[in-house]
């Protein structure tokens, strides 16, 4: 039976869910707080499981045209110059690469695909403050000015980490990062590789080739620098020259990237948190993406998780009536989310923390072990997002 569904948040997960559910005949209204839907952030990597969802909604080809294939993730420790991270994609298993892409290009691909669905409406400039209790088997959204929307059979919370609808209480992580976008310069760094340099775990800098922006043809790179979450003001006051000198001394290869940064405003601070809803649904409401689970981006799974949540929810609604579909969605995603949250919790302090012991463990024990078969294949599966079935009992991609 077709449902009247509200989606809060016109981001990656929200628009993907809208497209998938519109294909099932449901009526979708997407509410977004901006005057026009737009992305926030710099570069990211869509793993093969996420690319499969993009293909399902018709956005895969456009995303691949704008993005850049990544075949390897490589990191070195600056103090001794040795590899401490080296993960290759398994070239024998289906889609065999990550897709590095700017959020704006990914968002544009998903938005254009979503807009081809006639039963989908996007409502801009709609700041949602809350949701009413379920009455008469419906719920209404409460706008910031206190007005209420028409009733909906189901509300999907895709409003991200700051969602006013999610009960998730997360833990703020001690480290975040500044991110910026520059042109891909003349460099010896491979164009199919995420390259990173570390000093212990308190310094990390990286460059990710992310393809082109919407309407442009010049290849871009995302550059990032790890720092304590409360140190952005001090970094700004310190000035760009001091930061560049430190970063280039740590990793000379980053110089042609940083030469293009002439204002601190080109680098945006991202702060991270960690937490998971044990029950990502309620009475006629479902939470997806960062509204349901948050983690450090160390494993590069954030956007993939949102896409997989959207697909799992859509499949649950296709296979079950509403009241059974929401628990089915939660069951389908439970173990995949739990494993990746646990892995993120374990890996992040090895690369972003003040610890002196964990980087030694990473460099002297964990990395050598990671090169011994079959561990490389396990790491590849972890990065691909396919360590376990991402849709649980609902079936596979």
KALINMO-V344237 format. One record per residue. RES is the residue in one letter. PHI is phi as a letter, one per 20 degrees, with the letter a starting at -180 (none if undefined). OMEGA is omega in degrees with one decimal (* if undefined). D_CENTER is the distance of its C-alpha to the mean C-alpha in Angstrom with 1 decimal. Layout:
res=RES phi=PHI omega=OMEGA d_center=D_CENTER
res=RES phi=PHI omega=OMEGA d_center=D_CENTER
This chain:
res=X phi=none omega=-179.1 d_center=32.1
res=X phi=f omega=-179.5 d_center=29.9
res=X phi=d omega=171.5 d_center=28.1
res=X phi=e omega=-168.4 d_center=27.5
res=X phi=d omega=172.3 d_center=23.9
res=X phi=d omega=174.6 d_center=22.2
res=X phi=d omega=179.5 d_center=18.5
res=X phi=e omega=-179.9 d_center=17.4
res=X phi=o omega=178.9 d_center=14.6
res=X phi=e omega=175.8 d_center=14.4
res=X phi=d omega=-176.1 d_center=10.6
res=X phi=f omega=-178.5 d_center=8.6
res=X phi=f omega=-178.0 d_center=9.5
res=X phi=f omega=-179.5 d_center=12.8
res=X phi=f omega=176.7 d_center=14.1
res=X phi=f omega=177.5 d_center=13.4
res=X phi=f omega=179.8 d_center=15.2
res=X phi=f omega=-179.6 d_center=17.9
res=X phi=f omega=-178.9 d_center=18.6
res=X phi=f omega=-177.3 d_center=18.9
res=X phi=f omega=175.2 d_center=21.1
res=X phi=f omega=178.0 d_center=23.1
res=X phi=f omega=177.9 d_center=24.0
res=X phi=e omega=177.6 d_center=25.6
res=X phi=n omega=178.4 d_center=27.8
res=X phi=f omega=175.3 d_center=26.3
res=X phi=e omega=-173.7 d_center=26.5
res=X phi=d omega=170.2 d_center=23.3
res=X phi=c omega=-177.7 d_center=23.1
res=X phi=d omega=-179.9 d_center=19.8
res=X phi=d omega=178.5 d_center=20.3
res=X phi=c omega=-174.8 d_center=18.4
res=X phi=f omega=-179.6 d_center=19.6
res=X phi=e omega=179.5 d_center=19.7
res=X phi=f omega=170.6 d_center=22.8
res=X phi=b omega=-179.9 d_center=20.9
res=X phi=g omega=179.1 d_center=17.3
res=X phi=b omega=-178.1 d_center=15.2
res=X phi=e omega=174.1 d_center=11.8
res=X phi=c omega=177.4 d_center=11.1
res=X phi=p omega=-177.1 d_center=9.9
res=X phi=d omega=-175.3 d_center=10.7
res=X phi=e omega=175.1 d_center=9.5
res=X phi=b omega=178.9 d_center=6.7
res=X phi=c omega=173.3 d_center=7.7
res=X phi=e omega=-177.7 d_center=8.0
res=X phi=e omega=-178.3 d_center=10.2
res=X phi=g omega=178.7 d_center=13.4
res=X phi=f omega=177.1 d_center=12.7
res=X phi=f omega=177.5 d_center=10.1
res=X phi=f omega=177.7 d_center=12.7
res=X phi=f omega=177.3 d_center=15.3
res=X phi=f omega=176.9 d_center=13.8
res=X phi=g omega=177.3 d_center=13.8
res=X phi=f omega=-178.6 d_center=17.3
res=X phi=f omega=-177.5 d_center=18.3
res=X phi=e omega=177.5 d_center=17.8
res=X phi=n omega=-179.3 d_center=19.3
res=X phi=d omega=-173.1 d_center=16.5
res=X phi=f omega=-177.6 d_center=16.3
res=X phi=f omega=-179.4 d_center=19.3
res=X phi=f omega=178.6 d_center=18.4
res=X phi=f omega=-179.1 d_center=14.9
res=X phi=f omega=176.6 d_center=16.7
res=X phi=f omega=-178.0 d_center=19.5
res=X phi=e omega=-176.1 d_center=17.4
res=X phi=e omega=-176.0 d_center=15.0
res=X phi=c omega=-178.7 d_center=16.3
res=X phi=f omega=177.8 d_center=16.8
res=X phi=d omega=-179.1 d_center=16.0
res=X phi=d omega=-174.6 d_center=18.5
res=X phi=b omega=170.9 d_center=18.4
res=X phi=c omega=-172.0 d_center=16.8
res=X phi=c omega=177.8 d_center=19.7
res=X phi=c omega=178.9 d_center=20.5
res=X phi=c omega=173.4 d_center=23.9
res=X phi=e omega=-173.2 d_center=25.6
res=X phi=f omega=-173.7 d_center=27.5
res=X phi=f omega=-179.2 d_center=30.4
res=X phi=c omega=172.9 d_center=31.5
res=X phi=m omega=-177.6 d_center=29.7
res=X phi=e omega=173.5 d_center=28.7
res=X phi=f omega=173.4 d_center=25.6
res=X phi=c omega=173.2 d_center=23.5
res=X phi=b omega=178.6 d_center=20.5
res=X phi=b omega=-177.7 d_center=21.1
res=X phi=c omega=176.2 d_center=19.1
res=X phi=d omega=172.0 d_center=20.0
res=X phi=f omega=-179.7 d_center=18.8
res=X phi=f omega=-173.6 d_center=21.5
res=X phi=f omega=-178.7 d_center=23.2
res=X phi=d omega=-170.2 d_center=25.2
res=X phi=d omega=171.9 d_center=22.6
res=X phi=l omega=174.9 d_center=21.8
res=X phi=f omega=-165.2 d_center=18.8
res=X phi=d omega=179.1 d_center=19.1
res=X phi=b omega=168.5 d_center=16.5
res=X phi=e omega=177.9 d_center=12.9
res=X phi=d omega=176.4 d_center=12.2
res=X phi=e omega=-172.2 d_center=11.4
res=X phi=b omega=174.3 d_center=11.2
res=X phi=f omega=-179.4 d_center=11.3
res=X phi=g omega=-179.3 d_center=9.3
res=X phi=f omega=179.6 d_center=12.9
res=X phi=f omega=177.8 d_center=13.8
res=X phi=f omega=180.0 d_center=11.1
res=X phi=g omega=-178.8 d_center=11.8
res=X phi=f omega=179.4 d_center=15.5
res=X phi=f omega=-178.9 d_center=15.5
res=X phi=f omega=-179.8 d_center=14.1
res=X phi=f omega=-179.5 d_center=16.4
res=X phi=f omega=177.2 d_center=19.4
res=X phi=f omega=-178.6 d_center=19.0
res=X phi=f omega=-175.8 d_center=18.9
res=X phi=f omega=175.8 d_center=21.9
res=X phi=f omega=179.4 d_center=24.0
res=X phi=e omega=-175.9 d_center=24.3
res=X phi=f omega=-176.6 d_center=27.4
res=X phi=e omega=-177.4 d_center=26.8
res=X phi=d omega=177.6 d_center=23.7
res=X phi=c omega=176.6 d_center=24.3
res=X phi=d omega=179.6 d_center=22.1
res=X phi=d omega=-179.0 d_center=23.6
res=X phi=e omega=177.2 d_center=22.6
res=X phi=l omega=-178.3 d_center=23.6
res=X phi=d omega=178.0 d_center=23.4
res=X phi=e omega=-177.4 d_center=22.4
res=X phi=e omega=-178.6 d_center=22.3
res=X phi=d omega=-177.3 d_center=23.9
res=X phi=a omega=-179.2 d_center=24.3
res=X phi=b omega=179.7 d_center=25.5
res=X phi=f omega=170.7 d_center=29.0
res=X phi=f omega=179.1 d_center=30.2
res=X phi=f omega=174.9 d_center=30.8
res=X phi=c omega=-178.6 d_center=34.3
res=X phi=l omega=178.0 d_center=35.9
res=X phi=m omega=176.8 d_center=32.9
res=X phi=b omega=172.5 d_center=30.7
res=X phi=c omega=176.7 d_center=28.5
res=X phi=d omega=174.2 d_center=28.4
res=X phi=e omega=177.7 d_center=25.8
res=X phi=d omega=179.8 d_center=27.3
res=X phi=e omega=-176.4 d_center=26.7
res=X phi=f omega=179.6 d_center=26.9
res=X phi=e omega=177.1 d_center=30.5
res=X phi=n omega=178.7 d_center=31.5
res=X phi=f omega=-177.8 d_center=31.9
res=X phi=c omega=179.4 d_center=30.7
res=X phi=e omega=168.9 d_center=29.5
res=X phi=f omega=-178.5 d_center=31.3
res=X phi=f omega=177.5 d_center=30.7
res=X phi=c omega=176.3 d_center=27.9
res=X phi=f omega=-176.8 d_center=28.1
res=X phi=b omega=173.2 d_center=24.4
res=X phi=d omega=175.7 d_center=21.8
res=X phi=d omega=-179.2 d_center=18.1
res=X phi=e omega=176.5 d_center=16.1
res=X phi=c omega=-171.5 d_center=12.7
res=X phi=e omega=172.9 d_center=13.3
res=X phi=n omega=-173.4 d_center=10.4
res=X phi=f omega=179.5 d_center=11.3
res=X phi=d omega=-176.4 d_center=14.6
res=X phi=g omega=175.5 d_center=15.7
res=X phi=f omega=-177.0 d_center=19.5
res=X phi=d omega=-174.0 d_center=19.7
res=X phi=e omega=175.4 d_center=17.8
res=X phi=e omega=-176.2 d_center=20.2
res=X phi=f omega=172.5 d_center=17.5
res=X phi=d omega=-174.4 d_center=18.9
res=X phi=d omega=177.7 d_center=16.6
res=X phi=e omega=177.7 d_center=17.7
res=X phi=f omega=179.7 d_center=17.0
res=X phi=e omega=-173.7 d_center=16.4
res=X phi=f omega=-178.8 d_center=19.0
res=X phi=d omega=171.6 d_center=17.1
res=X phi=c omega=179.8 d_center=14.5
res=X phi=a omega=169.2 d_center=14.4
res=X phi=d omega=-176.4 d_center=15.6
res=X phi=c omega=174.8 d_center=14.0
res=X phi=b omega=-180.0 d_center=16.1
res=X phi=c omega=179.3 d_center=16.7
res=X phi=c omega=173.4 d_center=20.0
res=X phi=f omega=174.6 d_center=22.0
res=X phi=f omega=-172.7 d_center=22.0
res=X phi=e omega=167.9 d_center=25.4
res=X phi=f omega=-173.6 d_center=28.3
res=X phi=b omega=175.4 d_center=27.2
res=X phi=e omega=179.3 d_center=27.8
res=X phi=f omega=-179.5 d_center=24.2
res=X phi=f omega=-177.1 d_center=23.2
res=X phi=e omega=179.1 d_center=21.3
res=X phi=d omega=-170.2 d_center=19.5
res=X phi=b omega=165.9 d_center=18.2
res=X phi=e omega=-176.9 d_center=15.8
res=X phi=d omega=-177.9 d_center=18.5
res=X phi=c omega=176.2 d_center=18.6
res=X phi=c omega=-177.6 d_center=21.6
res=X phi=c omega=161.3 d_center=22.2
res=X phi=c omega=-171.1 d_center=25.1
res=X phi=l omega=177.4 d_center=25.1
res=X phi=d omega=-177.1 d_center=22.0
res=X phi=e omega=174.4 d_center=22.6
res=X phi=c omega=175.1 d_center=22.0
res=X phi=b omega=176.0 d_center=19.1
res=X phi=c omega=-177.2 d_center=18.7
res=X phi=b omega=176.4 d_center=17.0
res=X phi=c omega=-177.6 d_center=17.0
res=X phi=c omega=176.5 d_center=14.7
res=X phi=f omega=-169.1 d_center=16.4
res=X phi=d omega=177.5 d_center=14.3
res=X phi=m omega=-173.1 d_center=17.0
res=X phi=d omega=178.2 d_center=18.4
res=X phi=e omega=176.2 d_center=17.7
res=X phi=g omega=179.1 d_center=19.1
res=X phi=m omega=-179.2 d_center=22.8
res=X phi=c omega=179.9 d_center=23.0
res=X phi=c omega=-177.8 d_center=24.0
res=X phi=e omega=178.8 d_center=23.6
res=X phi=f omega=-176.4 d_center=21.0
res=X phi=d omega=173.4 d_center=18.6
res=X phi=c omega=168.7 d_center=17.0
res=X phi=e omega=176.0 d_center=14.3
res=X phi=d omega=-178.9 d_center=16.1
res=X phi=b omega=-178.0 d_center=15.1
res=X phi=c omega=-179.1 d_center=17.5
res=X phi=f omega=176.6 d_center=17.0
res=X phi=b omega=174.8 d_center=19.3
res=X phi=g omega=-173.0 d_center=20.3
res=X phi=f omega=-176.9 d_center=18.6
res=X phi=d omega=-172.4 d_center=22.0
res=X phi=d omega=-175.7 d_center=23.2
res=X phi=f omega=-179.8 d_center=21.9
res=X phi=f omega=179.0 d_center=25.2
res=X phi=f omega=177.2 d_center=27.1
res=X phi=f omega=179.5 d_center=25.1
res=X phi=f omega=-178.5 d_center=26.0
res=X phi=f omega=-179.1 d_center=29.6
res=X phi=f omega=177.6 d_center=30.0
res=X phi=n omega=-176.4 d_center=29.5
res=X phi=f omega=-174.7 d_center=27.7
res=X phi=f omega=-179.7 d_center=30.6
res=X phi=f omega=178.6 d_center=30.5
res=X phi=f omega=-179.2 d_center=26.8
res=X phi=f omega=179.8 d_center=27.2
res=X phi=g omega=179.5 d_center=30.3
res=X phi=f omega=-176.9 d_center=28.5
res=X phi=f omega=-178.7 d_center=25.5
res=X phi=f omega=174.9 d_center=27.8
res=X phi=f omega=177.3 d_center=30.1
res=X phi=f omega=-173.6 d_center=27.3
res=X phi=b omega=-177.2 d_center=26.2
res=X phi=g omega=-177.3 d_center=28.7
res=X phi=f omega=-177.7 d_center=26.6
res=X phi=e omega=-174.3 d_center=24.2
res=X phi=g omega=-178.1 d_center=27.1
res=X phi=f omega=174.8 d_center=26.9
res=X phi=f omega=-175.2 d_center=23.3
res=X phi=f omega=177.4 d_center=24.3
res=X phi=g omega=-177.1 d_center=27.5
res=X phi=e omega=-180.0 d_center=25.6
res=X phi=e omega=-175.1 d_center=24.3
res=X phi=d omega=-178.9 d_center=27.3
res=X phi=b omega=-179.0 d_center=26.0
res=X phi=f omega=179.7 d_center=23.9
res=X phi=f omega=177.5 d_center=22.3
res=X phi=f omega=-179.6 d_center=20.5
res=X phi=d omega=-176.9 d_center=18.3
res=X phi=d omega=-180.0 d_center=16.0
res=X phi=f omega=174.3 d_center=15.6
res=X phi=d omega=176.9 d_center=12.3
res=X phi=d omega=-171.1 d_center=13.3
res=X phi=d omega=175.5 d_center=11.6
res=X phi=b omega=-176.0 d_center=12.9
res=X phi=c omega=177.7 d_center=13.3
res=X phi=r omega=-178.0 d_center=14.7
res=X phi=b omega=172.1 d_center=14.9
res=X phi=f omega=176.2 d_center=17.2
res=X phi=f omega=-178.7 d_center=19.9
res=X phi=c omega=-172.4 d_center=20.7
res=X phi=e omega=177.3 d_center=17.8
res=X phi=b omega=174.7 d_center=20.6
res=X phi=b omega=179.7 d_center=23.9
res=X phi=f omega=178.7 d_center=26.8
res=X phi=m omega=172.7 d_center=25.5
res=X phi=b omega=177.1 d_center=22.0
res=X phi=c omega=179.4 d_center=18.7
res=X phi=d omega=178.8 d_center=15.4
res=X phi=c omega=177.7 d_center=12.1
res=X phi=m omega=-177.0 d_center=8.4
res=X phi=f omega=174.3 d_center=8.5
res=X phi=f omega=-179.0 d_center=12.2
res=X phi=d omega=-178.3 d_center=12.8
res=X phi=b omega=-178.9 d_center=11.0
res=X phi=c omega=-180.0 d_center=9.5
res=X phi=b omega=171.0 d_center=9.4
res=X phi=f omega=177.9 d_center=9.5
res=X phi=e omega=-174.1 d_center=7.0
res=X phi=g omega=179.7 d_center=10.3
res=X phi=e omega=177.4 d_center=9.6
res=X phi=m omega=-173.6 d_center=6.6
res=X phi=d omega=-172.5 d_center=5.5
res=X phi=g omega=-179.8 d_center=2.7
res=X phi=f omega=178.3 d_center=2.9
res=X phi=f omega=178.7 d_center=6.0
res=X phi=f omega=178.9 d_center=7.0
res=X phi=f omega=178.7 d_center=7.1
res=X phi=f omega=179.3 d_center=9.1
res=X phi=f omega=174.9 d_center=11.1
res=X phi=g omega=-179.1 d_center=12.0
res=X phi=f omega=-179.8 d_center=13.2
res=X phi=f omega=-179.5 d_center=15.2
res=X phi=f omega=178.7 d_center=16.6
res=X phi=f omega=179.7 d_center=17.7
res=X phi=f omega=178.8 d_center=19.3
res=X phi=f omega=177.9 d_center=21.0
res=X phi=f omega=179.1 d_center=22.3
res=X phi=f omega=176.1 d_center=23.8
res=X phi=f omega=-173.5 d_center=25.3
res=X phi=e omega=-172.2 d_center=27.0
res=X phi=c omega=168.6 d_center=28.0
res=X phi=f omega=-169.6 d_center=29.5
res=X phi=g omega=-173.9 d_center=27.4
res=X phi=f omega=176.6 d_center=28.6
res=X phi=e omega=-175.6 d_center=28.0
res=X phi=f omega=-175.6 d_center=24.7
res=X phi=f omega=173.2 d_center=22.7
res=X phi=f omega=178.3 d_center=23.8
res=X phi=f omega=175.5 d_center=23.3
res=X phi=g omega=-179.1 d_center=19.6
res=X phi=f omega=179.1 d_center=19.3
res=X phi=f omega=-177.0 d_center=21.4
res=X phi=f omega=-174.8 d_center=19.4
res=X phi=e omega=-169.2 d_center=16.1
res=X phi=g omega=-172.1 d_center=17.8
res=X phi=f omega=177.5 d_center=18.3
res=X phi=f omega=178.6 d_center=15.2
res=X phi=f omega=-176.8 d_center=13.1
res=X phi=f omega=-178.5 d_center=16.0
res=X phi=f omega=-178.5 d_center=16.2
res=X phi=f omega=174.2 d_center=12.6
res=X phi=f omega=179.9 d_center=12.9
res=X phi=f omega=178.8 d_center=16.3
res=X phi=f omega=178.0 d_center=15.4
res=X phi=f omega=179.3 d_center=12.8
res=X phi=f omega=-178.5 d_center=15.7
res=X phi=f omega=-174.5 d_center=18.1
res=X phi=f omega=-171.2 d_center=16.6
res=X phi=g omega=-178.5 d_center=15.3
res=X phi=f omega=178.0 d_center=18.9
res=X phi=f omega=-178.1 d_center=20.1
res=X phi=d omega=-179.9 d_center=18.2
res=X phi=b omega=177.8 d_center=17.8
res=X phi=a omega=175.9 d_center=20.9
res=X phi=e omega=-177.6 d_center=24.6
res=X phi=f omega=171.8 d_center=25.8
res=X phi=e omega=-175.6 d_center=28.4
res=X phi=e omega=-176.5 d_center=28.8
res=X phi=f omega=176.3 d_center=25.3
res=X phi=f omega=175.8 d_center=25.0
res=X phi=f omega=176.1 d_center=28.4
res=X phi=f omega=178.3 d_center=27.4
res=X phi=g omega=-172.0 d_center=24.4
res=X phi=f omega=-171.2 d_center=26.7
res=X phi=e omega=-176.1 d_center=29.9
res=X phi=c omega=-171.0 d_center=28.9
res=X phi=f omega=-179.5 d_center=25.4
res=X phi=f omega=176.6 d_center=25.0
res=X phi=g omega=178.2 d_center=28.5
res=X phi=f omega=-177.5 d_center=27.9
res=X phi=f omega=179.7 d_center=24.7
res=X phi=e omega=-177.4 d_center=27.0
res=X phi=e omega=178.5 d_center=29.3
res=X phi=g omega=6.0 d_center=29.0
res=X phi=e omega=-175.0 d_center=27.5
res=X phi=g omega=178.9 d_center=24.8
res=X phi=g omega=178.6 d_center=23.3
res=X phi=f omega=178.1 d_center=22.7
res=X phi=f omega=177.6 d_center=21.1
res=X phi=f omega=176.8 d_center=18.7
res=X phi=f omega=178.4 d_center=18.0
res=X phi=f omega=177.6 d_center=17.4
res=X phi=f omega=-178.9 d_center=15.1
res=X phi=f omega=-179.6 d_center=12.9
res=X phi=f omega=-177.2 d_center=13.3
res=X phi=n omega=-173.6 d_center=12.1
res=X phi=d omega=179.2 d_center=15.7
res=X phi=g omega=169.1 d_center=17.4
res=X phi=c omega=-179.8 d_center=18.6
res=X phi=g omega=-175.5 d_center=18.7
res=X phi=f omega=179.1 d_center=15.3
res=X phi=d omega=175.3 d_center=17.5
res=X phi=l omega=-174.7 d_center=20.2
res=X phi=f omega=-178.1 d_center=23.5
res=X phi=f omega=-176.4 d_center=22.4
res=X phi=o omega=-176.6 d_center=22.7
res=X phi=d omega=177.0 d_center=20.7
res=X phi=f omega=* d_center=18.9
